């Protein structure tokens, strides 16, 4: 559960609350001085059993509520909660850096990733939309968000190892999030990589951007703890699990460790079967309706119970 604001700059107006309280009691004091003077004020209070002039606390509470709710409405307050979702939209980001040529999968990481990605597409319904990104030193948009599954399959099959060096996970998160940003459905970015970040934008900034767009990131670590041999040299490449766990945990997603083809297939199955997501309740309009209702009540009270003598 969380609360976000689309226009948080309006929250600065909440500092007007103490001023309203001071003005209320100052105005009340002035009204009492101008009130009709009776011969024995204390005697009237004993007869009536209360104050001759009320502190008008109800009006104060009503006015404070009006101001607070109006400011929250202007700020675009949204309440987020966990619930059942459907018709997810996905962006699948597949690492295409040189490290994906490691041979701890058959025939290597990149080919295994592509094959299981195709099987993932087969698990989805036509109500889902998918986008495809490949990334190394720079992310490449292979396919924009679409429900054309054949186009998606062709894009996955055509992914090749990139000529640019490095693994830019941060920029890939930003690119994937941008592809999903205009979706009205629950948004999921699936990041498949060996997690060896060595170039590009700060992960913290990328994670914050994904969170601001309410994108859930599920990370799939493809590779074993022992590592696989790099095809072009006697180098052992190991999976960086800590990076992938950090990304998923901070975006309410899940991390999946896949040590072999079977585990990779199961990871995709679990992602496809997830129905829990973040749902939002936009409070701007409800708060505005309550404000109008409170203004009406205040007007009625000012012309009845709290009416003052001119």
GUMARKOL-562118 format. One record per residue (C-alpha): x, y, z; residue in three letters. Coordinates in steps of 0.5 Angstrom, whole numbers, padded with zeros to 4 digits, always signed. Layout:
BEGIN
XYZAla ...
This chain:
BEGIN
+0000+0000+0000Unk +0002+0007-0002Unk +0000+0014-0003Unk +0003+0018-0009Unk +0001+0025-0012Unk +0002+0027-0019Unk +0002+0034-0017Unk +0006+0034-0011Unk +0008+0042-0011Unk +0001+0044-0009Unk +0002+0040-0002Unk +0006+0047+0000Unk -0001+0050+0001Unk -0002+0046+0007Unk +0002+0051+0011Unk -0004+0055+0010Unk -0007+0051+0016Unk -0004+0054+0022Unk -0006+0061+0019Unk -0013+0059+0018Unk -0013+0057+0025Unk -0010+0063+0028Unk -0015+0067+0023Unk -0021+0063+0026Unk -0020+0065+0033Unk -0018+0072+0032Unk -0024+0073+0028Unk -0028+0070+0034Unk -0025+0074+0039Unk -0027+0080+0035Unk -0034+0078+0034Unk -0035+0077+0042Unk -0032+0084+0043Unk -0038+0087+0038Unk -0043+0082+0041Unk -0049+0085+0044Unk -0048+0087+0051Unk -0052+0084+0057Unk -0053+0087+0064Unk -0050+0080+0067Unk -0047+0076+0062Unk -0045+0070+0067Unk -0052+0070+0069Unk -0054+0068+0062Unk -0049+0063+0062Unk -0052+0060+0068Unk -0059+0060+0065Unk -0057+0057+0058Unk -0052+0052+0061Unk -0047+0054+0056Unk -0043+0059+0053Unk -0047+0065+0050Unk -0042+0066+0044Unk -0040+0059+0041Unk -0033+0058+0039Unk -0036+0055+0033Unk -0031+0049+0033Unk -0035+0045+0028Unk -0034+0051+0023Unk -0027+0051+0024Unk -0027+0043+0023Unk -0031+0044+0017Unk -0027+0049+0014Unk -0020+0046+0015Unk -0023+0039+0012Unk -0025+0043+0006Unk -0018+0046+0005Unk -0014+0040+0006Unk -0018+0036+0002Unk -0018+0041-0004Unk -0011+0041-0003Unk -0010+0034-0004Unk -0015+0034-0010Unk -0011+0039-0013Unk -0004+0035-0012Unk -0007+0029-0015Unk -0007+0024-0009Unk -0007+0017-0011Unk -0008+0011-0007Unk -0004+0004-0009Unk -0006-0003-0006Unk -0005-0010-0008Unk -0010-0014-0012Unk -0012-0018-0017Unk -0010-0016-0024Unk -0011-0018-0031Unk -0009-0016-0038Unk -0002-0015-0036Unk +0002-0011-0041Unk +0010-0014-0041Unk +0016-0011-0044Unk +0021-0017-0045Unk +0029-0014-0044Unk +0034-0019-0046Unk +0041-0019-0045Unk +0045-0019-0052Unk +0052-0017-0049Unk +0058-0022-0050Unk +0057-0025-0043Unk +0051-0028-0046Unk +0055-0033-0050Unk +0057-0037-0044Unk +0056-0044-0044Unk +0053-0046-0038Unk +0046-0047-0042Unk +0045-0051-0048Unk +0048-0048-0053Unk +0049-0042-0049Unk +0045-0037-0045Unk +0043-0032-0051Unk +0040-0038-0055Unk +0037-0041-0049Unk +0034-0034-0047Unk +0031-0033-0054Unk +0028-0040-0054Unk +0024-0040-0047Unk +0022-0033-0049Unk +0018-0036-0055Unk +0015-0041-0050Unk +0013-0035-0045Unk +0009-0031-0051Unk +0005-0038-0052Unk +0003-0038-0045Unk +0000-0031-0046Unk -0007-0029-0048Unk -0009-0024-0054Unk -0011-0019-0049Unk -0004-0018-0047Unk +0001-0013-0051Unk +0008-0015-0051Unk +0015-0010-0053Unk +0022-0013-0054Unk +0028-0010-0052Unk +0035-0013-0053Unk +0041-0009-0049Unk +0048-0009-0049Unk +0052-0003-0048Unk +0046+0001-0051Unk +0039-0002-0051Unk +0035-0003-0058Unk +0028-0003-0058Unk +0026-0009-0063Unk +0019-0008-0062Unk +0014-0003-0059Unk +0008-0005-0055Unk +0004-0010-0059Unk -0001-0015-0059Unk +0002-0018-0066Unk +0005-0024-0063Unk +0008-0027-0069Unk +0011-0020-0070Unk +0014-0021-0063Unk +0016-0028-0064Unk +0020-0026-0070Unk +0023-0020-0066Unk +0026-0025-0061Unk +0028-0030-0066Unk +0032-0024-0069Unk +0036-0022-0063Unk +0044-0023-0064Unk +0050-0021-0060Unk +0051-0014-0060Unk +0057-0011-0063Unk +0057-0006-0057Unk +0061-0007-0051Unk +0058-0007-0044Unk +0052-0009-0040Unk +0047-0003-0039Unk +0042-0005-0035Unk +0040+0002-0032Unk +0038+0005-0039Unk +0035-0002-0041Unk +0030-0001-0035Unk +0029+0006-0037Unk +0027+0004-0044Unk +0023-0001-0042Unk +0019+0003-0037Unk +0018+0008-0043Unk +0015+0003-0047Unk +0010+0001-0042Unk +0009+0008-0039Unk +0002+0010-0044Unk -0001+0003-0042Unk -0007+0003-0038Unk -0006-0004-0036Unk -0002-0007-0030Unk +0005-0006-0033Unk +0011-0011-0032Unk +0018-0011-0035Unk +0022-0018-0035Unk +0029-0017-0035Unk +0033-0023-0037Unk +0040-0022-0036Unk +0047-0025-0032Unk +0047-0018-0028Unk +0054-0016-0030Unk +0053-0009-0030Unk +0059-0005-0032Unk +0056+0001-0036Unk +0051+0006-0037Unk +0046+0010-0032Unk +0045+0009-0025Unk +0041+0003-0023Unk +0038+0007-0017Unk +0036+0013-0022Unk +0033+0007-0027Unk +0029+0004-0021Unk +0026+0011-0018Unk +0024+0012-0026Unk +0020+0005-0026Unk +0017+0006-0019Unk +0015+0013-0021Unk +0011+0010-0027Unk +0008+0004-0023Unk +0012-0001-0027Unk +0014-0008-0024Unk +0020-0011-0025Unk +0021-0019-0025Unk +0029-0020-0026Unk +0031-0027-0029Unk +0038-0029-0027Unk +0041-0033-0033Unk +0047-0037-0031Unk +0050-0041-0025Unk +0053-0039-0019Unk +0059-0043-0021Unk +0059-0039-0028Unk +0060-0041-0035Unk +0066-0041-0040Unk +0066-0035-0045Unk +0067-0038-0052Unk +0072-0033-0054Unk +0077-0034-0048Unk +0079-0038-0042Unk +0074-0033-0038Unk +0069-0035-0032Unk +0063-0031-0032Unk +0058-0031-0026Unk +0051-0029-0024Unk +0051-0023-0021Unk +0045-0024-0016Unk +0045-0018-0012Unk +0044-0013-0017Unk +0038-0017-0020Unk +0035-0018-0013Unk +0036-0011-0011Unk +0032-0009-0018Unk +0026-0013-0017Unk +0025-0012-0009Unk +0025-0005-0010Unk +0020-0005-0015Unk +0015-0010-0012Unk +0017-0016-0017Unk +0020-0022-0016Unk +0027-0025-0017Unk +0028-0032-0021Unk +0035-0036-0021Unk +0035-0040-0027Unk +0041-0045-0027Unk +0039-0049-0033Unk +0033-0049-0038Unk +0028-0053-0034Unk +0029-0047-0028Unk +0028-0042-0034Unk +0022-0045-0037Unk +0019-0045-0030Unk +0021-0038-0028Unk +0017-0036-0034Unk +0011-0040-0032Unk +0011-0037-0026Unk +0011-0030-0029Unk +0005-0031-0034Unk +0001-0034-0028Unk +0002-0028-0023Unk -0005-0024-0022Unk -0003-0020-0016Unk -0001-0013-0018Unk -0001-0006-0016Unk -0008-0003-0017Unk -0010+0005-0016Unk -0015+0009-0013Unk -0015+0016-0016Unk -0018+0020-0010Unk -0018+0027-0013Unk -0025+0027-0016Unk -0028+0024-0009Unk -0024+0029-0005Unk -0027+0034-0009Unk -0034+0032-0009Unk -0033+0032-0001Unk -0031+0039-0001Unk -0037+0041-0005Unk -0041+0037+0000Unk -0038+0041+0006Unk -0038+0048+0003Unk -0046+0047+0002Unk -0046+0044+0010Unk -0042+0050+0012Unk -0047+0055+0008Unk -0053+0052+0011Unk -0050+0052+0018Unk -0048+0060+0017Unk -0055+0062+0016Unk -0058+0058+0022Unk -0054+0056+0028Unk -0048+0060+0027Unk -0051+0066+0024Unk -0049+0072+0027Unk -0053+0079+0029Unk -0050+0084+0024Unk 
